[in-house]
């Protein structure tokens, strides 16, 4: 299953690494791909709720503006 998050506030590779790490720590997440230029974060997972993904990102200080 894939979920696309639009994450506001990412500006550098450190932000990218922080978001990747936070999402990889969510049980069921298999892969995270971050595109800084579009603010898109593609998460491949085994039936993880959108709310859990959003919470993982927002807990480290970023905003999720959209979930697709």
N, C-alpha and C positions, 0 to 999 in steps of 0.2 A: 504494500500500500504506500502511496506517496501523498505527502501534504506539502503545499507551498505556502510559506509564511513570508509576508512583507514586513521587514524589520527596520524600523527607523532608529537612527542614532549611530549606526555603524559607519566609521570613517577611515579605519586603518586595518592593517593585518592583525593587530592585537585584538581589535573588536571582533574580527572574523574568527580568530582562535578562541576567544571567550565564548562566543555564541555556539561554535561547533562543540566545544567541550561541555557546555551546559546541556546541550541537546543529546550528546552521546551518552551522558550519564542517566538519561531517562530510560527506564527498563522497557525494552521492546524496540528501541531505536537501533537500526542497523547501519545507516549511512547518512551523513550530513554534507550537503554541497552548498557553499555560500558564494554568492556573486555580489561583491561590494558595489559594483557600478549600478546594479538594478535594485539593490536591497533585498533580493530574493534569496530565500533559504529553502532548499528542497530537502525534505526529510523523508527517508525511506524507513518504514517501520512496520511492526506487526501489531496493527490495531491499537495504536496509542491514541487517546482522545485529543482533540484539538486543544482542549482546555489545559491538559498536562503539558503539551508542547509550548503553548503560550505562556504558561506559568513559569516554565524553566527559563525562558528568555527574559521575561519581565522581572524575575527574581534577581537577575544580574544587572538590571538597570536599563534595559532596552525596551522599546515599545513595539508591539506587534500591531500594525495598523490594518492588516488584512490577512485572512486565511482562505486559501483556495483548495 
